[in-house]
């Protein structure tokens, strides 16, 4: 397997990322708000604090890019 082929496939996936992000704007915004709110307080940001929002964003990305890239 050539190293060049790996980079070409990675670049192809990255080129599709802006479209996937645009398709999932609501979920990305909800996840960002959750992380910002969780990090704003005096306590530390805890693992899985925004798990529900992250899962919704991940599912949206999966639908946006199709089954091949998930």
Buried (B, 14 or more C-beta within 10 A) or exposed (E): EEEEEEEEEEEEEEEEEEEBBEBBEEBBEBBEEBBEEBEEEEEEEEEEBBEEBBEBBBEBBBEBBEEEBE
